[in-house]
């Protein structure tokens, strides 16, 4: 099976800017406009939950900045980027020609003892910077993973001795003042060698909250002490809550991680939530006009799924053919069939969603202990209750749930929901009890759930 999870590849980054399934292009425009107003050393944090699309956001910004400055992966990409409508407002294209950037994956580099060395390596390994210093023929395109080799490459390309930088990083407390000044000067030389006159360097630092605590703390401290350079903007995308916990792991449980972080950021932003319906529709391959697709969206909204969770939810649902949820319909009325299908279409994606977001809840649900959760979900689903605007469906639901003919209000809905949950997960029917269409109905629902979701 091919994964349909949307990964931040060059192709997907470009397509999501052109087709904007995240509805974030205006947000990107505002952020890029903000970058053009910054003067002096500046650090921005962009907060977002895990799986909320932070990496996509900064990589979209990176691709735009690279394309504007002539560093697009190919001509087609550059052409599409330059024709994005939101970049034509407020002369943004012209303003952004002064901004160059690099993307640094902190999590992928947290084995380094000194984060500064990892950041400098990333700057040098970026092909666009390398071409500025040497001809294409002399560029070493294979990235070095051994730190000493990288030091030699950086020293060769910039004429700056990284052994001296490392020496400064490991200085004693008494030597710290002078050595800190020397180190700052050395790093300033590196940045100057890699940027044109009047150009600002934007360094996107991603996945910091996933790093080991020592590396995360050291990176923040080293940025603060050694990267106070007037033409550098740091943009740190992270889950502030999780990063705060990481800081506490380093300094101790009672340490106030949030207060510690405040002093590092000149500006703190929060990434907006994606539109779950538009994003799911963008990645899902099934026709969204099917009723069962509406139930999937109900689940996504009810469980407040992140962008990453929605991707995994879509993958899991691709394995299931919801159109084949039928058993003994030859002996059932159209109304019975409609109710049967809608109960299945509601429960199956809900169980898939619970499996992905809270495995314990899924198991508890199957054991018959989550009637309240099921009630909340079903009350939130307009899809289910819409089928009972037809009188024949309403009458058949009353019969199957053994409820007198009542109007469809909140009390009635709760009775129906509790009956459905009880028949499917508490007082269930087994094969030996199949004797009429009533027991056959409830047995068939439970049987279909087991066949669809579990090894049988």
Steps between C-alpha positions, in 0.01 A plus 500: 500500500628847413500756782282804433631694797607842378875522560697827462667407171592770245207393282248510786634831629448654156158341443366615836601857420329486161188311615502629864319211682622644831343844439821655628621700201384828650672405824819426307468836324465685832793314650728572202393865512597500868848368415561800274436744788754352742819685584788375713529158658156345547358169623143389418323196641212334312297283735284208390394157621678192369363415159355848441709567187785712641758332276281555194462867592871578529589288197241688297664825613843358418394398149355845434814680620728267301292540184487879525877512540571269207558180696185303405547124440402547134358755256144367522498541879638852476237593241213372717630668814550836334140492374342439841239772533569583864865582422396778264341705776685787666804447274584195711707335226728802480539524878583130541795516260697623797424187707694177461444197718599154615298222664653321801345179635603506866375148570707354214812669639463455875789252517738794467674612818493863384187620316691791347720259306186323370344831392817613324523164324143542375581847370802374310330187368221705347586492133394857434753633748771264375461625143560854619848407621615233255416390148256213459783270394670532837191467724500189716135400472514196722424620850757405760372341816825487692546823688873534440453461124234769506734731690759458229245573227373814676851624566598444137195682363504800734862523607385488865650246738222305674747343739529849647120522528481167683786608723302809595186295568685288757668787686503530880284747691790737559580511131137528394476876445790530259434168332132580453597819323746310278241236418237759415748669266584168332134416440438851369778439246328178387163676453666788319672257262167333421281807443508781249518865599176616661356149506326347802543134588191320633582176683196276544553262794247218505417207733681646804241356740591148382871535580677359802479755784873577511516585129180712511624709793847537355366612161287774658784615723750507213264698277460750781871534576672453164254587223424861590556606141308794352404336171380165640140404579432171676158340455449214745198278438409292802230378733565743786328276756713198404817711475432629850481140623828426323663795680366372832653158435836673476470738797264302723126450554444821697673716240268754330557410137258755354663793678838378384386492137346849503841665523619342176224620268451855377166403347277197561244394238254213493420304186133502405305176479446346159153451356455124566231455233704658222820322603333157523328554165838591349677179607213248488440309177131420560218708354397740775132481399459159664313510831772296676751773417292742704531269800879498461497880515276479808765283667784733398318798651387314813851375582655835402759323286829661408620519141720194557216303662268584211758359259524174694123486535465529123756222445318261735164572338640435151517131595125479556230483235209671671275436201503127580359526852208273423380168632146360472337791324283271290274448803525854637294801411670807343461682832668219694784496249544878526517492880736203496742671261496830688574334833792313342626812322493690830666237723777365274680834433453598865683184610775567244534855632523378860759241401720777357449760772429302819549123488378456858171669413454268203540192720272647765244580228501139381459376860179701533637768732475812281130570460557865597765545231271336243214724609709814457613390155154404375342819633765696310427316174234671293563238232335222700190686610434641155378161374205508739333791332330222304212359701554138396860511631381657825238226553751224426753649742233499773433132435867398496575698817171400668400861554149642478430747222650823635614823344871522430626714785806469728333245731395285207849515350660391828267199521588399144874545556503296821302223331737485202806488724348239729393271213840527332741497795326407827204264458609361165335224301697198386445259213297254705248773585414580140128427476329802344579816308537698825780287647643447151530878460704557817710187456584606143624842613735354759614233256577759228706710741710196596545395137600850394738605775633189666653168400214256469 
